[in-house]
């Protein structure tokens, strides 16, 4: 597995974890906090890049009213 795919899967897994804890919306900083707490820090700019990939694959979407992201649970998991 390439480093890029591993990073994308890691970010998606953290997003799914955040959502499973009852949060419906999230930002790149939320993912950065979880990864930093686990000792796996990524820069917010790197996470934002992963968000762009996940958004292009229709796995997450930006809510323009709140400027936060939502997990598109109806989407097919292409990165699984």
C-alpha positions in Angstrom: 0.0 0.0 0.0 1.4 3.4 -0.9 2.1 6.1 1.6 -0.6 8.3 0.1 -3.3 5.6 0.2 -2.4 4.8 3.8 -2.6 8.4 4.8 -6.0 8.7 3.1 -7.3 5.6 4.8 -6.0 6.8 8.2 -7.8 10.2 7.8 -11.0 8.5 6.8 -10.8 6.1 9.7 -10.4 9.1 12.1 -13.4 10.8 10.5 -15.5 7.7 10.9 -14.4 7.4 14.6 -15.3 11.1 15.2 -18.8 10.5 13.6 -19.3 7.3 15.6 -18.8 9.3 18.8 -21.9 11.3 17.9 -20.5 14.3 16.0 -22.1 14.9 12.7 -19.7 17.7 11.5 -16.0 18.0 11.7 -13.0 20.1 10.4 -9.4 19.2 9.5 -8.3 20.5 12.9 -10.5 17.8 14.6 -8.7 15.1 12.7 -5.3 16.7 13.5 -6.1 16.7 17.2 -6.9 13.0 17.2 -3.8 12.1 15.2 -1.6 14.3 17.4 -3.0 12.6 20.6 -2.1 9.2 19.1 1.4 10.3 18.3 0.8 10.3 14.6 0.8 14.1 13.8 -0.1 15.4 10.4 -0.2 19.0 9.4 -3.6 20.6 8.9 -2.6 21.4 5.3 -1.9 17.7 4.7 -5.2 16.7 6.2 -7.0 19.4 4.1 -5.4 17.7 1.1 -6.8 14.4 2.2 -10.2 16.0 2.6 -10.0 17.1 -1.0 -9.4 13.5 -2.1 -12.2 12.2 0.1 -14.5 14.9 -1.2 -13.7 14.1 -4.8 -14.5 10.4 -4.1 -17.9 11.5 -2.6 -17.0 10.1 0.9 -17.3 13.5 2.6 -18.9 16.7 1.7 -18.6 20.3 2.8 -21.7 22.0 4.4 -21.5 25.5 2.9 -23.7 27.0 5.7 -21.4 25.9 8.6 -18.1 25.5 6.7 -17.7 22.1 8.3 -17.6 18.6 6.7 -20.0 15.8 6.8 -19.4 12.1 6.3 -21.5 10.9 3.4 -22.6 7.6 4.8 -24.5 6.6 1.7 -21.4 6.7 -0.4 -19.6 3.6 -1.5 -16.4 3.2 0.3 -13.9 3.3 -2.5 -10.8 3.4 -0.2 -11.9 0.4 1.9 
